[in-house]
């Protein structure tokens, strides 16, 4: 665990959600697999798609979940970098992307339109990591805590109800008309909190998110999560844009509270 201390006048923590607070991979894979198993024995699925789905393992649905997640990354980054792109919510993207993925994998017709609409909202029903809820509760006794996700506001509110996560504020990139890593998201959140950027710490399991936050004056807390990082960790340590680093096996959010002397 890093010994780096955060500023003594820190007022708030903003949290990335997907992968940082919640285990999206497990939640989405489980629901895709269970709904596929239900569909293949139902009356609505068409034969070619049902036959293919029947032969698919949970691991295969995990690959579908990962592919779905990758479309989200591409979508949000393209919109964040191009101010001329019309805004589209993450909910809308998840629905449209799921239809495309099913088509590409020969699974069109496995679910009805209404079932696809429900399944596309699985991102509202993600389970938190085991340390998340307790860590947020402890931090919330001493600081303002806020979501700062590309997920739309309704998604984030539904997820909090489902998972039991508690924040003092719910902020979404949707509020600022763009997506992370656009500076408007980070700076908009600090303004909403009534704080200077250096008084706010961004918490994420993705170094790219933290690098962008740091470039906009925020403090940064890295919480390493299983299979979430795509960047070079050694290079990130050398560049020094992470103020507090919680590695694997160091307690996740409870590692953050321990480093801050909160119990």
Order of alpha helices (4+ residues) and beta strands (2+ residues): beta-alpha-alpha-alpha-alpha-alpha-alpha-beta-alpha-beta-alpha-beta-alpha-beta-alpha-beta-alpha
